[in-house]
Amino acid sequence: MSELGEIIAERRIAVTGRAGDTSEVIVRFGKPHPDPLSTNGDWCCPFQIHGLGDDSVEQAFGVDSLQALLLAVWSVRLQLADRAEQNAVRLDWLEQTELGLHVVPDVVRLPPAPAGQRQEKEAGPG
């Protein structure tokens, strides 16, 4: 299991259930650091979503600290959307549809894939 380490950013997001009950999700980002398992100098950025399902610490990886951080933010946004749908709740942060976590990774658009399969892949170098 990964550790969050030094927290560099946190966001509190309001959760509203179907019956109008409210709670809060806390998203935390740890300080990016070199990936100890990488032989290429890659970085990782730990993150945690607390209060809406699995609270374990996860990591996003990138070729440098900034890419690792941006991919962590992107992963959190995607996971929050999935978890909100699974739990039939509405998430709100300052009435922003993407909870202020909008990051557009460098992707290559592919032809439509069969239902349930990813339609994007990360772009390679060059």
Buried (B, 14 or more C-beta within 10 A) or exposed (E): EEEBEEEEEEBEBBBBEEEEEEEEBBBBBBBBBEBEEEEEEBBBBBBBBBBBBEEEBBBBBBEEBEBBBBBBBBBBBEBBBEBBEEBEBEBEBEEEEEBEBEBEBEEEEEEEEEEEEEEEEEEEEE
